[in-house]
Structure formats: C-alpha cells, structure tokens
Amino acid sequence: MTQPTRYELAAWILAGLALFGVLHLGLLAALLAGLLVFELVDIAAAKLATLGVSRVNAKIAALAVVAVVTITAVTLAMLGLFTMLVGRSDSVEVLLRKMADVIDTASMHYPDWTRSYLPANAEELDTMASAWLRTHASDLQAAGTSFGRTLLHILVGMIVGGIAVVGKVTPDRPLGPLARSLADRGVHLGTAFRRVVFAQVRISALNTTLTAIYLVGVLPLVGIHLPLTKTMIALTFIVGLLPVIGNLISNTVIVVVSLSASVYAALGSLLFLILIHKLEYFVNARIIGHRIKARAWELLVAMLVMDAAFGIPGVIAAPIYYAYLKDELASRHLI
C-alpha cells in the first residue's frame, strides 16, 4: 500500500468538511439533485459512446437528453398529479374528502375511553385546527419559506451537476494535483450515490408490494374493504422514493382511511404499518448493504448515528455517506 500524498490528505479533509457542511447548512437536496443529473448524464453518455460518439459530444448530447427527459417527466408528473387531484372517482381530491368524512363520522367508532381526548365532529376539529393554525402561523410561514428554498436548492443543484459533467471532459486547463485528488473524491461519491439510489427504488417497490398485499389481500379476507385502494397504493410508491418520510406520509393516509371501516381496522393498519416502517430500516440495510458491500448492522449503526446527529436528513444521507467512506477505504486497500 502506497502512502497517501499531501494532496490526497488535503482532499480527504476538504471532502469530509464539505459533506458535513452539506448537512449542517441544509444543502442535502442540492447535493442529491446535482449527483442525480451528473450520474444520469454519465450513464446516458456511456450508452451513446458505444455508438461511436465522441466523449465530449456524448456528454453534451446526454445532458440534452436528460434535460428533455427531466422537463417531460416534470410536465407529465404535474399532469398526472392534476389528474389525481381532480376529476376522477379515485383521485386524491376524493381521497382527501373521504379522510375528512371519516374524521367527521369516526366518533361513533371510538371506544368510550377515547371520547374525551378526540374531536367529536368536523366542526370541533375545524375549531381545534383554527386555533392550532393561529398559534403556529409563524412556524407555517417558516415552513413555506423553507420549502421554497429547498426547491431553489434542487434547481441550482441540477444546474451545477449538468455543468460539472460537461466540464469533466472539457476542462479549461490541466488539473493540478489537489484538483485531481478532489475529482477522485467526487467519483467515489458519485458511485456511492448511484448504488444507493437504485437500491431505494427497489425498497419503494417492496414497500408498495407489502402495502398492496395488506390492502387488497389481508383486509378483504377479514371482511374489510377500504375505498380508494389503488390511489393509496400509487401514493405509497411515489412517496416511498423518499426514505423514511415517504412511509410516514402514506401510513397516515392509510390509517385515516381505515377509520372509515372501524377503529379496530385503523388500529390494525397502524400496527401493520409500524411493522413495515421498522422493517424498512432492516430492508434498507439489507438491500443497500448488498449494493455497497456492507453488512446490515454496519448500515443500521450509520443510520442511527446520522439520525441522532442530523435527524431525517441524516437518515437519508447515511447510506450514501457510508458507501462513500467504504469506497475510499477500499481504494486504499484498508478494508
């Protein structure tokens, strides 16, 4: 094993500080968006290169393809979202209305001991919600500002990723030793990101399959038929692409809709979904661990530590950061 140069040591320190700063400054969305564009262009360019296209032209053409696909996907997603929101018997609008109706009529299903703790009807719920909104108006305003800032970060991150992937093959001047070492760190980080993202798609598909089995298979077997099951299954897959928080969103919807059947159905759904949510930690560790050649317990420890240090962003970043760390150590034959 060769001793690292001072440039490599400096690059490792700078990379570590940058990754810490991304979480500390709330720039994880920008980093992930940039890496996504970078890796998509890299994959598309590799396909074009097999057809005899030069590296520079392949990168530029791939970037154009990714840009067109991204714009098309966003447009179709907006149209699909609009279609889901309005105008269909199984739209999200109907789902939200159903949830409101459930809350309005659920009091008849409450056990006696819960009546003093839960709203009796929709009007009482509206009163409670209005009071909560007045109390937390500043928090909601801050949340809206934060959401807008995150969207801006994503846009800027995608632009930076596109510029970086083209600049990778058309440098203005030869790179110095420190710049080359930093570029190597970027390659390792991109490889880690690619492995984890493909694994997350598999995880979302697995969560959706288990949820579909529960909604379409288990509940009907015990005589419970929930409305809007197709919408809830589709929602589970879409939001499941977001680690951890996606499960919370879909679980809340399913539990509330389950109240339309009975409070016991809702409790059963809550128990099932809690088990799925906890299972996700182990499934994450298993599937992603296989992709990054890490044992399940290693990734679980990394997720727990990052969760304690940075909350949900830490859980999202943990597999990528840990995969990057392992890649760096493996490249030096240290593990």
Order of alpha helices (4+ residues) and beta strands (2+ residues): alpha-alpha-alpha-alpha-alpha-alpha-alpha-alpha-alpha-alpha-alpha-alpha
